[in-house]
Amino acid sequence: MVGSRLVSRSLPVQHGYMTRDDVDTICAALPGAWFASHHDGGLDAWKVGDKMFATIGMVGDGVSVKCVDTEIAQMLIDAGAAIKAKYFHRSWVRVPFDGADPEAMRARIHSSYALIRASLPKKHRAALPAWDAEG
């Protein structure tokens, strides 16, 4: 159980469509990740430290993640792999569940997590469990 959501531990095997449970499974497996639920109808977020690395809005049809920069975000948007994440900085994109490749989704979430984890103060990073970005 993570937050108020039950999360299975298996990676998604479906191709062409991801679900919120698939995203929760990927996020929950990341060291130090925790779920912050906003029961007021706002964003639900996966965080490391006190910073979000993945969010799911009220509509629940995709996940918003951070990209390394605005150019990568725009490239994903131009390629049709993502859309602009409303209300977020231009370095964030929303990856729709429909048509999402599970491995591409996993890579986007891991990349966002790595960026946010690296931005934490050194003291907070040192307190987190080890993480092999390749694994």
Secondary structure, DSSP 8 states (H G I E B T S, - for coil): -BTTB----S----SSB--HHHHHHHHHTSTTEEEE--TTSS-EEEEETTEEEEEE-SS-SEEEEE-SSHHHHHHHHHTTS-EE-TTS-TTEEEEESBT--HHHHHHHHHHHHHHHHHHS-HHHHHHS----TT-
